[in-house]
Amino acid sequence: MSDQLTKDDVSRLLSDPSPNSRSELAVKIAKQFSATSLSESERRLAEDIIRFMARDAVVRVRQSLAENLKANPALPRDVALMLARDVEAVAIPVLSVSTVLTDADLVELVRTGTDAKHTAIAQRPALSASVADALIDTASEGAVAALVANESADLGERTLGRVIERFADSETVQEPLVQRARLPITIAERLVAVVSEKLQQHLVANHDLPAKVAADLILQSRERATVSLFSGESDEGALERLVAQLSRSGRLTPSLMVRALCMGDAAFFETALSFLANVPLTNARLLIHDAGRLGLKSIYDKAKQPPALLPACRIALDVLKETPYDGEAHDIERHRRRVIERILTQYEDLAAEDLDYLLDKLGDLMRIETD
């Protein structure tokens, strides 16, 4: 079948005005309308035919027209709007890509459209901030999830803040939001408070959270995992994956490892050193807890950690060995307080930010014990 409209097509349409014939004719007209060889009078005639066919009673005819004209920049705006306001099968192709529709048109279509139409608009390339705002105010969580998954959409800090406010309890929206390639730091910090543990770990590993926030999230996650350790269940694989992810994103820092030790999380420290030194975890543990004290230095050096922090690590490990949990109320907090106090009194080379962090933690732990 030729793409060009001929007299035979017109004759066949007159003799067989079936939906199938009209649908085929719509395709040909749409393709011919895209040609640059049309004269001005031919183009006006083609536009009139397209307007007529856009009102055809059969959905398949209008759908054929929409599918073949959706990306045409010469499509008359009134026709684009007519198709965009049509049933979903006709409207969605045009709503998805047509550059003829203005931002004002799209905002109006958001306010009157269905969920499927909202989703089509949300996935448009280079979606503007004004249309994004209209979607956030009006659309369902599915459409807004499609919006935040659209990396080309113009989603600034204010817009993303509105997403969090409206969908604070929706993991459907939160997951693609957390997965965006870039997030303003203020948005990443706000997400920390509302997303699941799995999504928190992605935030830590892939976005520029402040060091204190990142450390607290990791340690909170590990603290929850410790509960399963006490019940005889341990997922070393999950911890190894977390360490590897932190390393890939440049967040497996010496400071983080020391902070983990100070909070009693020897497992994180062991797994991190094992990974960085490329030593099996079982061997790493033997070296770290070597009574002769040379083992820790050997694996610490092999992991290329800063020599200045080695004494702090040794103090923390010593306290962990010397002060087992006593089983009384707040024993974990007291245990951590002893580690931090020993570090602060015996070791003077902590970086200012680590010193501030440990002092803050010490204050928190002492308040817990006095409650």
BASELUM-269175 format. One record per residue: residue in three letters; x, y negated, z negated of N, C-alpha, C in turn. Coordinates in steps of 0.001 Angstrom, whole numbers, padded with zeros to 6 digits, always signed. Atoms other than C-alpha are relative to their C-alpha. Last residue first. Layout:
BEGIN
ALAXYZXYZXYZ ...
This chain:
BEGIN
ASP+001464+000057-000169+015745-009165-081655-000704+000976-000952 THR+000597+000740+001129+019278-009432-083079-001512-000102+000108 GLU-000210-000708+001265+020732-006683-080881-000660-000700-001177 ILE+000790-001224+000014+019203-008138-077716+000084+000685-001349 ARG+001395+000395+000238+020610-011598-078477-000901+001229-000073 MET+000120+000339+001422+024089-010095-078859-001442-000430-000322 LEU-000019-001230+000792+023784-008393-075474-000180-000292-001487 ASP+001249-000737-000216+022720-011590-073682-000074+001226-000910 GLY+001081+000723+000654+025562-013591-075253-001331+000723+000138 LEU-000191-000197+001440+028080-010941-074223-001115-000703-000782 LYS+000473-001338+000333+026662-010954-070710+000115+000265-001498 ASP+001456+000001-000126+027085-014716-070412-000580+001342-000431 LEU+000504+000769+001135+030631-014457-071755-001526-000061+000019 LEU-000069-000855+001181+031327-011668-069262-000487-000733-001253 TYR+000968-001088-000131+030103-013773-066332-000022+000855-001263 ASP+001341+000561+000219+031979-016881-067437-001060+001100+000026 LEU+000066+000360+001417+035213-014881-067725-001389-000544-000337 ASP+000182-001251+000733+034601-013311-064315-000117-000262-001494 GLU+001369-000458-000245+034047-016756-062761-000274+001326-000716 ALA+000984+000827+000710+037161-018146-064443-001419+000517+000200 ALA+000371+001186-000786+039340-015282-063229-001110-000739-000733 LEU+001226-000066-000792+040430-012954-066002-000207-001292+000783 ASP-000204+000337-001410+044073-013152-067047-001253+000126+000857 GLU+000148+001433-000242+043720-013402-070821+000019-000394+001475 TYR-000401+000216-001394+043194-009807-071907-000318-001433+000397 GLN-001305-000574-000306+043108-008644-075514+000520-000340+001394 THR-001008+000268+001031+040323-010712-077069+001388+000490+000376 LEU-000172+001440+000218+038023-011018-074041+001096-000304-001017 ILE-000569+000625-001206+038472-007408-072936+000325-001464-000283 ARG-001406-000440-000071+037909-006107-076492+000693-000636+001205 GLU-000777+000683+001037+034745-008212-076839+001472+000371+000061 ILE-000217+001384-000411+033422-006990-073471+000832-000751-001036 VAL-000884+000041-001172+033921-003332-074332+000327-001448+000351 ARG-001352-000328+000448+032451-003736-077814+001001-000058+001146 ARG-000542+001156+000701+029413-005559-076414+001431+000270-000467 ARG-000441+000983-000993+028841-002770-073901+000632-001215-000682 HIS-001137-000583-000710+028690-000155-076652+000569-001009+000997 ARG-001160+000131+000899+026437-002349-078745+001271+000528+000654 GLU-000378+001411+000068+024036-002738-075805+001224-000194-000899 ILE-000624+000348-001291+024016+001006-075147+000475-001449-000041 ASP-001373-000514-000025+023428+001699-078864+000710-000331+001309 HIS-000908+000930-000688+020431-000673-078950+001443+000530+000055 ALA+000614+001027-000848+018594+001557-081446+001060-000949+000551 GLU+000891+000911+000712+020721+004417-082767-000589-001029+000984 GLY+001364-000521+000044+022131+007302-080740-000994-000883-000722 ASP+000314-000480+001348+025709+006429-081563-001433+000506-000156 TYR+001304+000519+000414+027003+006178-077981-000384+000596-001342 PRO+001160-000677-000585+030663+007095-077817-001293-000631-000499 THR+001262+000368+000651+033249+004497-078761-001183+000671+000686 GLU-000079+000096+001458+036830+005589-078147-001352-000178-000681 LYS-000385-001289+000598+036537+006857-074575-000130-000041-001521 LEU+001031-000977-000361+034557+003846-073296+000303+001367-000608 VAL+001128+000219+000894+036900+001572-075221-001118+000999+000298 ASP-000362-000435+001360+039900+003079-073460-001179-000147-000957 LEU+000029-001469+000028+038236+002747-070066+000340+000534-001384 ALA+001398-000432-000086+037499-000955-070665-000109+001517-000066 ILE+000673+000302+001270+041034-001622-071859-001431+000519+000018 ARG-000506-000968+000992+042527+000165-068820-000688-000222-001361 CYS+000604-001304-000290+040338-001790-066402+000423+001021-001053 ALA+001413+000103+000372+041351-005071-068033-000717+001323+000235 PRO+000169-000071+001459+045016-004055-067878-001452-000088-000450 LEU-000177-001359+000522+044690-003279-064119-000128+000064-001521 LEU+001223-000488+000629+043234-006687-063260+000144+001405-000584 ALA+000377+000824+001152+046562-008465-062623-001238+000527-000714 PRO-000653-000450+001239+047787-005594-060414-000475-000770-001234 PRO-000942+000996+000520+045196-006503-057728+000609+000452-001335 GLN+000687+000942+000866+043658-003356-056170+001008-000956-000638 LYS-000424+001366-000318+045331-001635-053240-000809-001043-000771 ALA+001212+000682-000458+043408+001644-053688+000254-001467+000327 LYS+000330-000589-001310+046773+003419-053863-001248-000659+000590 ASP-000917+000566-001005+047747+001027-056648-000325+000513+001392 TYR+000320+001422-000080+044657+001930-058688+000875-000675+001051 ILE+001158+000108-000901+045207+005623-057906-000411-001454+000174 SER-000308-000540-001331+048753+005511-059281-001192-000132+000943 LYS-000816+000944-000779+047979+003145-062153+000242+000518+001411 LEU+000812+001170-000355+045124+005312-063425+000791-000955+000870 GLY+000965-000359-001039+047253+008452-063271-000822-001188+000459 LEU-000593+000299-001308+050161+006935-065164-000989+000277+001127 ARG+000154+001403-000385+048181+006659-068402+000667-000370+001314 GLY-001353+000545-000090+049410+009997-069766+000043-001425+000513 ALA-000434+000408+001335+045855+010823-070890+001388-000620+000029 ASP-001253-000666+000383+044743+010829-067264+000490-000526-001343 HIS+000087-000338+001433+041180+009479-067132+001221+000771-000486 ILE+000505+001154+000753+041556+007657-063823+000029+000266-001498 LEU-001031+001035+000054+043739+010402-062341-000440-001177-000868 LEU-001128-000522+000780+041360+013225-063202+001079-001059-000157 ARG+000382+000004+001419+038385+011160-061989+001149+000495-000882 ALA-000015+001391+000471+040082+010456-058668-000330-000065-001482 ASN-001393+000368+000258+040825+014156-058168+000099-001426-000555 THR-000465-000820+001130+037134+015018-058538+001434-000358-000372 LEU+000524+000538+001256+036132+012084-056308+000486+000796-001216 PRO+001242-000675+000403+038398+013129-053455-000432-000425-001398 VAL-000319-001156+000828+041042+010436-052741-001313+000683-000371 ASN+000180-001174-000880+040733+007851-049967+000450+001278-000706 ALA-001289-000707-000049+042146+005174-052301-000044+001197+000940 LEU-001052+000921-000443+039242+002798-051618+001358+000677+000126 PHE+000223+000434-001383+036618+005538-051782+001166-000843+000508 SER-000113-001183-000860+037940+007219-054932-000123-000391+001467 LEU-001439-000281-000140+038432+003809-056556+000230+001203+000903 ALA-000625+001078-000778+034799+002912-055820+001489+000249+000202 THR+000365-000200-001406+033463+006290-056986+000650-001059+000883 GLU-000656-001209-000507+035337+006073-060278-000265+000180+001493 PHE-001440+000270-000095+034271+002461-060919+000733+001195+000591 PHE-000174+000925-001123+030623+003274-060170+001486-000272+000230 ALA+000252-000737-001236+030732+006329-062423+000184-000896+001223 ALA-001241-000610-000467+032387+004355-065259-000197+000701+001342 ASP+000268-000821-001178+029314+002176-065644+001301+000552+000579 GLY+000062-001424+000314+029719+000959-069219-000227+000912+001175 MET+001384-000325+000330+028838-002697-068623-000181+001501-000200 CYS+000349+000706+001229+032500-003644-068825-001430+000298-000428 LEU-000635-000674+001136+033271-000993-066229-000402-000642-001323 ALA+000700-001276+000180+030742-002458-063800+000574+000760-001186 ARG+001277+000298+000643+032200-005936-064338-000788+001287-000256 VAL-000282+000272+001412+035670-004616-063557-001302-000272-000749 MET-000382-001264+000628+034423-003055-060306+000299-000185-001490 LEU+001198-000819+000170+032573-006216-059290+000337+001299-000737 SER+000822+000588+001056+035655-008318-059911-001237+000845-000274 PRO-000560-000365+001308+037813-005962-057843-000833-000556-001153 THR-001113+000822+000465+035417-006533-054911+000563+000529-001317 LEU-000559-000906+001004+033213-004075-053058+001272-000650-000549 ARG+000480+000336+001337+031350-006915-051351+000464+000969-001078 GLY-000969+000818+000718+033185-006972-048013-000407-000358-001413 SER+000435+001394-000018+030164-005787-046008+000931-000915-000790 ARG+000143+000459-001381+031705-002436-045121-000351-001476+000067 SER-001338+000174-000582+032872-001960-048713-000091-000546+001418 LEU-000590+001205+000585+029404-002563-050134+001375-000273+000589 GLN+000704+001148-000579+027981-000008-047719+000567-001308-000534 ALA-000437+000152-001392+030615+002576-048663-000651-001216+000651 VAL-001384+000488+000019+029974+002028-052383+000494-000234+001425 LEU+000029+001396+000437+026215+002392-051892+001404-000601+000030 ARG+000519+000794-001121+026664+005567-049842-000032-001487-000356 GLU-001050+000088-001018+028920+007055-052525-000457-000834+001190 LEU-001009+000936+000492+026339+006226-055200+001123-000169+001013 ALA+000588+001340-000077+023574+007908-053194+001008-001043-000451 GLY+000054+000421-001396+025752+010993-052646-000542-001401+000151 GLU-001292+000595-000338+026556+011228-056342+000004-000506+001434 ASP-000072+000124-001452+022879+011760-057049+001296-000706+000360 SER-000960+000995-000463+022834+013080-060594+000023-000017+001518 GLU+000131+000215-001434+020122+014900-062522+000963-001102+000432 GLY-000662-001066-000744+020903+016368-065930-000104-000144+001495 SER+000929-001131-000113+018374+014278-067838+000587+001130+000834 PHE+000237-000568+001320+021088+011889-069049-000930+001208+000071 LEU-001207-000726+000399+022190+011336-065443-000209+000688-001345 SER+000061-001334-000598+018614+010460-064486+001241+000815-000343 VAL+001075-000736+000653+018622+007583-066963-000084+001411+000553 THR-000564-000645+001175+021987+006471-065607-001055+000817-000748 ALA-000489-001322-000397+020368+005762-062220+000541+000767-001197 ARG+001159-000866-000207+018376+002925-063775+000429+001411+000365 GLU+000560-000273+001330+021604+001437-065103-001227+000888+000118 ARG-000762-001094+000592+023176+001807-061652-000550+000345-001389 SER+000295-001205-000760+020444-000314-060089+000701+001208-000607 GLN+001366-000395+000375+020768-002901-062836-000389+001290+000701 LEU-000070-000599+001330+024546-002935-062294-001385+000409-000498 ILE-000662-001308-000104+024142-003487-058573+000011+000697-001352 LEU+000876-000919-000708+021594-006245-059076+000604+001397+000075 ASP+001101-000379+000877+023676-007976-061753-000925+001010+000680 ALA-000503-000921+001027+026764-007921-059548-001134+000476-000899 ALA-000316-001278-000628+024925-009436-056588+000456+001018-001040 VAL+001269-000651-000338+023369-012181-058711+000262+001379+000586 LYS+000653-000403+001246+026723-013061-060279-001305+000736+000281 ALA-000666-001168+000570+028529-013035-056924-000696+000504-001253 PRO-001071+000381+000922+026015-015410-055342+000564+001238-000693 LEU+000471+000302+001346+024025-013677-052597+001161-000473-000858 ASP-000955+000698+000869+025494-013970-049136-000619-000407-001329 HIS+000249+001433+000066+023436-011357-047308+000861-000637-001084 ASN+000058+000657-001313+024209-007856-046046-000258-001507-000027 ALA-001027-000420-000941+025315-005669-048957+000044-000841+001273 VAL-001347+000115+000570+023452-007345-051781+001056+000245+001063 LEU-000283+001424+000209+020277-007842-049746+001422-000201-000505 HIS-000276+000558-001327+020398-004217-048586+000313-001488-000111 GLN-001345-000430-000385+020740-003099-052208+000367-000508+001389 GLN-000968+000800+000749+017709-005183-053148+001422+000367+000411 LEU-000166+001249-000739+015763-003500-050333+000945-000946-000735 LYS-000646-000296-001288+016305-000068-051878+000267-001283+000775 GLU-001426-000211+000248+015519-001394-055376+000750+000256+001309 SER-000339-001262+000637+012176-002727-054153+001505+000119-000192 VAL-000133-001170-000864+011532-006387-053372+000384+001237-000804 VAL+001267-000603-000421+010054-009151-055536+000150+001293+000787 ALA+000964-000183+001082+012788-010708-057679-001235+000792+000423 VAL-000534-000902+001024+015650-010293-055209-001071+000355-001021 LEU+000404-001363-000343+013541-011909-052502+000446+001007-001048 ARG+001409-000174+000355+013889-015291-054172-000467+001426+000270 GLU+000116-000039+001463+017695-015020-054084-001453+000192-000437 ALA-000550-001277+000464+017685-014099-050392-000147+000132-001514 ILE+000997-001025-000309+015373-017039-049680+000485+001361-000477 THR+001113+000179+000939+017648-019521-051448-001079+001058+000210 ILE-000375-000534+001305+020668-018119-049591-001149-000122-000997 PRO-000516+001066+000877+019012-018753-046227+000243+000561-001397 LEU+000998+000569+000898+018596-015421-044424+000622-001164-000754 ARG-000424+001115+000852+020485-014104-041417-001180-000478-000840 ALA-001462+000137-000078+020317-010808-039526+000510-001105-000912 ARG-000403+001050-000946+016772-010140-040679+001507-000219-000058 GLN-000852-000509-001071+016502-006794-042521+000417-001079+001005 VAL-001328-000281+000549+015185-008384-045726+000974+000411+001098 LEU-000536+001295+000437+012259-009840-043776+001414+000179-000546 PRO-000600+000695-001145+011688-006554-041933+000577-001361-000364 GLU-001088-000776-000605+011333-004819-045333+000580-000667+001245 GLN-001307+000193+000638+009389-007538-047141+001128+000723+000738 VAL-000597+001266-000424+006435-007637-044739+001420-000139-000536 THR+000124+000039-001456+005370-003984-045030+000638-001259+000559 GLU-001255-000544-000515+006718-004051-048611-000017+000045+001528 SER+000101-000805-001219+003799-006346-049418+001370+000481+000475 ASP+000191-001405+000363+003545-007588-053015-000015+000931+001207 ALA-000935-000386+001062+004999-011093-052553-000104+001482-000349 PHE-000130-001450-000076+003133-011488-049253+001003+000534-001031 ARG+001254-000642-000398+001715-015007-049494+000089+001520-000077 GLU+001120+000372+000876+004510-016579-051530-001263+000774+000354 ILE-000184-000652+001302+007276-014671-049753-001175-000295-000921 VAL+000194-001444-000197+005979-015706-046316+000087+000724-001342 ARG+001444-000212-000057+005666-019305-047513-000335+001473+000233 GLY+000521+000120+001357+009321-019273-048513-001494+000237-000050 LEU-000251-001285+000650+010205-017980-045066-000480-000017-001448 THR+000903-000998-000582+008547-021035-043529+000165+001351-000679 ARG+001353+000276+000484+010316-023461-045873-000983+001050+000489 GLU+000099-000291+001429+013723-021860-045261-001424-000215-000530 GLY-000880+000720+000913+013382-021836-041503-000272+000350-001443 LEU+000469-000169+001372+011813-019251-039227+001003-000656-000939 ASP-000565+001103+000776+012170-020166-035547-000585+000047-001416 ALA+000979+000952+000531+011412-016797-033968+000693-001043-000862 SER-000042+001246-000775+014259-015188-031998-001003-001032-000491 GLU-001219+000764+000293+014909-012516-034633+000058-001321+000762 ASN-000361+000673-001253+011312-011268-034425+001189-000933-000257 ALA-000900-000903-000714+011088-008899-037421+000493-000610+001312 VAL-001309+000087+000668+009677-011785-039473+001003+000973+000608 LEU-000603+001330-000106+006846-012153-036945+001392-000031-000624 ALA-000536+000116-001368+006103-008435-036632+000691-001338+000193 ALA-001170-000888-000034+005743-008271-040437+000649-000039+001389 VAL-001084+000772+000612+003458-011312-040176+001268+000846-000087 ALA-000442+001017-000952+001268-009397-037703+001146-000820-000565 GLY-000605-000667-001156+001076-006352-039960+000541-000989+001009 GLU-001380-000352+000316+000529-008487-043091+000684+000700+001167 SER-000105-001099+000964-002565-010056-041544+001465+000339-000241 ALA-000102-001386-000465-002564-013423-039790+000111+001006-001140 THR+001219-000636-000498-003903-016816-040866+000097+001512+000159 ASP+001218+000449+000678-001476-018978-042840-001192+000903+000297 ILE-000175-000283+001430+001657-017061-041813-001261-000392-000776 LEU+000114-001442+000225+000489-017048-038196+000075+000330-001486 ALA+001411-000349-000194-000095-020801-038181-000225+001485-000247 ASP+000743+000465+001173+003350-021381-039675-001478+000369+000104 ALA-000325-000914+001101+004958-019230-036959-000781-000386-001255 VAL+000814-001200-000242+003131-021285-034316+000247+001023-001106 SER+001407+000357+000214+004546-024506-035768-000914+001204+000205 ALA+000320+000069+001423+008039-023015-036164-001480-000286-000228 SER-000265+001259+000698+008267-022068-032487-000420+000060-001467 LEU+001230+000527+000575+008487-018536-031084+000309-001230-000845 ALA-000222+001397+000395+011669-018037-029090-001266-000660-000544 PRO-001375+000513+000079+010458-014795-027473+000010-001474-000413 ARG-000436+000798-001149+006895-013775-028335+001461-000433-000155 GLN-001144-000634-000659+006512-011015-030945+000518-000791+001197 ALA-001125-000079+000938+004259-013006-033280+001261+000551+000651 ILE-000580+001350+000118+001948-013877-030366+001247+000039-000881 ALA-000583+000317-001306+001347-010185-029612+000671-001370-000033 THR-001248-000761-000109+000827-009480-033322+000701-000293+001319 HIS-000996+000611+000887-001749-012267-033609+001356+000704+000136 LYS-000457+001220-000684-003573-010892-030567+001047-000720-000847 ALA-000857-000439-001102-003741-007454-032203+000535-001195+000792 ASP-001288-000447+000544-005033-009020-035421+000952+000424+001108 THR+000069-001237+000773-007767-010887-033572+001389+000378-000505 GLY-000319-001309-000559-007713-014485-032391-000173+001160-000960 THR+001230-000645-000478-009493-017720-033297+000219+001445+000411 ARG+001131+000278+000897-006890-019440-035471-001264+000738+000416 VAL-000217-000692+001278-003992-017821-033642-001235-000160-000875 LEU+000278-001416-000251-005393-018949-030291+000237+000849-001249 GLU+001456-000155-000108-005532-022555-031524-000375+001467+000206 VAL+000539+000219+001347-001900-022331-032653-001519+000173+000008 LEU-000256-001207+000793-000971-020781-029309-000533-000146-001423 ASP+000876-001081-000466-002600-023567-027302+000137+001220-000908 ALA+001350+000362+000461-000867-026221-029435-001011+001062+000423 ASP+000074-000310+001429+002447-024437-028878-001389-000318-000554 THR-000745+000931+000854+001782-024597-025139-000078+000458-001456 LEU+000716+000376+001222+000713-021670-022959+000879-000898-000860 VAL+000943+001055-000364+002386-021671-019538-000736-000512-001239 THR-000592+001287+000384+005373-019750-020873-000911-001174+000339 SER+000265+001131-000885+003399-016513-020791+000591-001298-000541 VAL-001149+000591-000702+005180-013750-022710-000282-001279+000775 SER-001334-000507+000347+003107-011875-025274+001127-000796+000629 LEU-000421+000522+001298-000105-013898-025111+001444+000392-000327 VAL-000235+001436-000143-000445-013163-021395+000511-000601-001304 PRO-001137+000243-000904-000014-009391-021764+000354-001479+000113 ILE-001304-000303+000598-002245-009416-024887+001176-000168+000953 ALA-000705+001117+000630-005224-011247-023376+001433+000319-000398 VAL-000320+001056-000970-006603-008737-020886+000927-001034-000622 ALA-000687-000654-001123-006584-005599-023069+000433-001013+001055 GLU-001401-000274+000284-007404-007765-026108+000751+000590+001191 VAL-000155-001177+000866-010644-009198-024735+001480+000363-000083 ASP+000772-001173-000431-010401-012659-023169+000156+001129-001023 ARG+001185-000049+000866-009149-015828-024859-000875+001209+000284 ALA-000438-000149+001388-005648-015384-023395-001165+000084-000970 LEU-000451-001377+000207-007117-014791-019914+000387+000240-001455 MET+001155-000860-000213-009078-018048-019952+000361+001459-000266 LEU+000837+000079+001195-006118-019874-021478-001223+000906+000121 ALA-000729-000651+001087-003796-018660-018703-000827+000006-001283 VAL+000150-001442-000232-006434-019630-016124+000708+000774-001115 ASP+001386-000346+000317-006698-023160-017539-000262+001485+000191 ARG+000186-000110+001443-002899-023380-017617-001429+000391-000355 PRO+000691+001187+000539-002559-022631-013903-000329+000193-001480 LEU+001393-000319+000324-000047-019801-013361-000690-001246-000558 ALA+000898+000835-000799+003091-021344-011875-001472+000291-000269 PRO+000029+001370+000535+005365-020026-014642-000930-000927+000779 ASN-000084+000950-001107+004442-016418-013725-000103-001438-000538 ALA-001284+000700+000079+005260-014130-016652+000157-001057+001087 LYS-000369+000378+001366+001704-012914-017349+001289-000811-000085 LEU-000224+001445+000045+000557-012988-013687+000588-000469-001339 ASN-000852+000420-001109+000754-009290-012821+000264-001502+000035 GLU-001272-000724-000001-000507-007924-016134+000954-000541+001065 ALA-000839+000458+001122-003192-010607-016380+001374+000661+000020 LEU-000412+001375-000261-004644-009928-012913+000965-000478-001085 SER-000978-000065-001097-004701-006197-013479+000542-001389+000322 GLN-001236-000522+000574-006420-006808-016845+001097+000090+001058 ARG-000640+001111+000712-009055-009007-015199+001338+000444-000609 VAL-000383+000984-001008-009877-006239-012736+000742-001159-000674 ARG-001186-000505-000702-009846-003552-015422+000487-000979+001055 VAL-001222+000265+000766-012198-005627-017611+001237+000428+000782 VAL-000677-001255+000351-014969-005604-014977+001341-000314-000672 ALA+000718-000682+001077-017269-008633-014967+000723+001253-000477 ASP+000597-001255-000460-014813-010709-012940-000617+000739-001190 ARG+001347-000090+000567-014223-014160-014451-000697+001293+000408 ALA-000158+000016+001454-010450-014101-013927-001347+000057-000705 MET-000226-001377+000437-011260-013070-010348+000197+000073-001519 PHE+001210-000787-000225-012806-016470-009607+000166+001403-000569 ARG+000993+000476+000979-009919-018375-011180-001290+000816+000109 ILE-000410-000512+001317-007481-016228-009181-000997-000429-001072 ILE+000331-001436+000007-009362-016936-005948+000331+000608-001366 ASP+001453-000113+000085-009274-020686-006666-000432+001464-000059 GLU+000406+000358+001360-005557-020511-007424-001508+000137-000174 ALA-000334-001134+000867-004913-018647-004169-000421-000278-001439 LEU+000975-001050-000281-006779-021351-002234+000238+001204-000905 ARG+001271+000437+000597-004701-024065-003929-001085+001055+000217 ARG-000107-000172+001449-001518-022088-003124-001308-000428-000685 GLU+000108-001429+000319-002516-021706+000518+000051+000225-001514 SER+001408-000369-000178-003162-025460+000773-000215+001473-000326 GLU+000789+000621+001058+000255-026246-000730-001468+000407+000107 SER+000155+001435-000202+001994-023756+001536-000870-000556-001122 LEU+001356+000520-000168+002959-020365+000172+000031-001510+000230 SER+000250+000394-001391+006522-019210+000813-001395-000580+000227 THR-000360+001419-000162+007583-019215-002837-000357-000516+001390 ALA-000898+000287-001119+005797-015948-003573+000236-001502+000140 SER-001365+000187+000492+004336-015463-007036+000966-000374+001114 PHE-000048+001303+000641+000802-015998-005753+001403-000307-000528 GLN-000180+000977-001058+001346-013050-003418+000092-001418-000574 LYS-001372-000122-000517+001916-010822-006418+000258-001016+001106 ALA-000947+000436+001030-001232-012039-008164+001426+000049+000524 ILE+000086+001457+000094-003314-011776-005006+001017-000528-001000 LYS-000596+000604-001199-002090-008245-004389-000024-001525-000070 VAL-001460-000218+000031-002793-007112-007953+000655-000699+001184 ALA-000547+000894+001028-006264-008668-007927+001511+000125-000081 LEU-000061+001336-000591-007062-006925-004628+000592-000999-001001 GLU-001121-000004-000940-006190-003572-006174+000174-001378+000632 SER-001224-000070+000805-008515-004303-009089+001234-000022+000897 ARG-000238+001329+000547-011298-005424-006760+001290-000035-000838 SER-000409+000885-001096-011025-002203-004782+000309-001397-000524 ASN-001334-000430-000428-011117-000108-007953+000525-000899+001107 PRO-001028+000482+000934-014025-002103-009384+001404+000382+000428 SER-000077-000765+001245-016030-001331-006210+001045-000605-000931 PRO-000270+000930+001110-016789-003991-003588+000055+000711-001356 ASP-000105-000828+001210-016446-001452-000763+000355-000887-001193 SER+000692-001267-000220-017529-002938+002587-000004+000891-001241 LEU+001394+000267-000368-016724-006529+001662-000786+001287+000174 LEU+000683+000465+001200-013555-005451-000205-001474-000255+000297 ARG+000256-001168+000851-012429-003385+002783-000761-000405-001261 SER+001053-000805-000632-012871-006405+005078-000358+001194-000868 VAL+001258+000732+000152-010893-008608+002680-001153+000809+000581 ASP+000362-000058+001424-008107-006052+002447-001349-000677-000234 ASP+000561-001327+000248-008113-005650+006242-000408+000156-001468 LYS+001416+000042-000384-007662-009414+006585-000664+001342-000267 THR+000263+000053-001439-004417-009022+004681-001502-000110+000257 LEU+001438+000018-000248-003065-009659+001162-000240-000181+001497 GLN+000544+001199-000621+000603-008724+000940-001498+000144+000263 ASP+000266+000992+001030+001785-006118-001553-000678-001240+000554 SER-000771+001236-000089+001415-003384+001053-000376-000944-001125 MET+000853+001204+000000+000000+000000+000000+000883-001246+000000 
